[in-house]
C-alpha cells in the first residue's frame, strides 16, 4: 500500500518552524505537494485550499495540519532560525505565495 500525503510530508521532513531570534516569534510551514503553506497548529489553521473547502464541509483539519501535529509529537520538525529584521520580508514572501 502506498504512502498517503501526510506520510510523504513526514518522511521527507517537510514540516518546519521558522524562529526569529530575540523575539522568538514562530511561523510554522509545511511544504505540500507543490506549495509551501503557513499553519498555526494552536489555532487549527492552514492556508491551503483543502483546509478552507474542508471547513465549509465540516472537516476540522487537513493533511498539512495532521502532519505538523504528528511531527510535533515526534519532535521531528526542521527548525530554521532568522533574525528579527527578516520577519516582515518572510511574511511578505508567504503572503505573495498564497
C-alpha positions as CSV (number, residue, x, y, z in Angstrom):
1,X,0.0,0.0,0.0
2,X,1.4,3.5,-0.9
3,X,2.0,6.3,1.4
4,X,-0.6,9.0,1.9
5,X,0.2,12.7,1.5
6,X,0.8,13.2,5.3
7,X,3.2,10.2,5.4
8,X,5.2,11.6,2.5
9,X,5.4,15.0,4.2
10,X,6.7,13.4,7.3
11,X,9.2,11.0,5.7
12,X,10.6,13.9,3.6
13,X,10.8,16.2,6.7
14,X,8.7,18.9,5.1
15,X,7.4,20.3,8.4
16,X,9.2,23.5,9.5
17,X,9.2,26.0,12.2
18,X,10.8,29.4,11.4
19,X,12.0,31.0,14.7
20,X,13.0,34.7,14.7
21,X,15.8,35.3,17.1
22,X,15.4,37.7,20.0
23,X,11.6,38.0,19.7
24,X,11.2,34.2,19.5
25,X,8.2,34.6,17.1
26,X,7.4,31.4,15.3
27,X,5.9,30.7,11.9
28,X,5.0,27.1,11.1
29,X,5.1,25.9,7.5
30,X,4.6,22.7,5.5
31,X,5.8,22.1,2.0
32,X,2.9,20.3,0.5
33,X,2.5,18.8,-2.9
34,X,3.8,21.8,-4.8
35,X,3.5,24.7,-2.5
36,X,4.5,25.9,1.0
37,X,1.6,26.6,3.4
38,X,1.5,28.7,6.5
39,X,-0.1,27.0,9.5
40,X,-1.0,27.8,13.1
41,X,-1.4,24.4,14.8
42,X,-2.6,26.1,18.0
43,X,-5.5,27.8,16.1
44,X,-6.1,24.8,13.9
45,X,-5.4,26.9,10.8
46,X,-3.8,26.1,7.4
47,X,-3.6,28.4,4.4
48,X,-4.2,25.6,1.9
49,X,-7.4,25.4,-0.2
50,X,-8.2,21.9,1.1
51,X,-8.4,23.3,4.6
52,X,-10.7,26.2,3.5
53,X,-13.1,24.0,1.5
54,X,-12.9,21.2,4.0
55,X,-14.1,23.6,6.8
56,X,-17.0,24.6,4.5
57,X,-18.0,20.8,4.5
58,X,-17.5,20.4,8.3
59,X,-14.0,18.9,8.3
60,X,-11.8,20.0,11.2
61,X,-8.3,19.6,9.6
62,X,-6.2,19.0,6.5
63,X,-3.3,16.7,5.9
64,X,-0.8,19.6,6.5
65,X,-2.2,20.2,10.0
66,X,-2.2,16.4,10.7
67,X,1.5,16.3,9.6
68,X,2.5,19.2,11.8
69,X,0.8,17.7,14.8
70,X,2.4,14.3,14.3
71,X,5.8,15.9,13.7
72,X,5.5,17.9,16.9
73,X,4.5,14.8,18.9
74,X,7.6,13.0,17.4
75,X,9.8,16.1,17.9
76,X,10.8,15.8,14.2
77,X,10.4,19.3,12.8
78,X,13.1,21.2,10.9
79,X,14.0,24.4,12.8
80,X,15.1,27.4,10.8
81,X,16.4,30.5,12.5
82,X,16.1,34.0,11.2
83,X,16.9,37.4,12.6
84,X,14.0,39.6,13.7
85,X,14.9,42.0,10.8
86,X,13.9,39.3,8.4
87,X,10.4,38.8,9.8
88,X,8.5,41.3,7.6
89,X,10.3,40.1,4.5
90,X,9.5,36.5,5.4
91,X,5.8,37.3,6.0
92,X,5.6,39.2,2.7
93,X,7.0,36.2,0.8
94,X,4.5,33.8,2.5
95,X,1.6,36.1,1.6
96,X,2.8,36.6,-2.0
97,X,2.7,32.8,-2.4
98,X,-0.9,32.5,-1.4
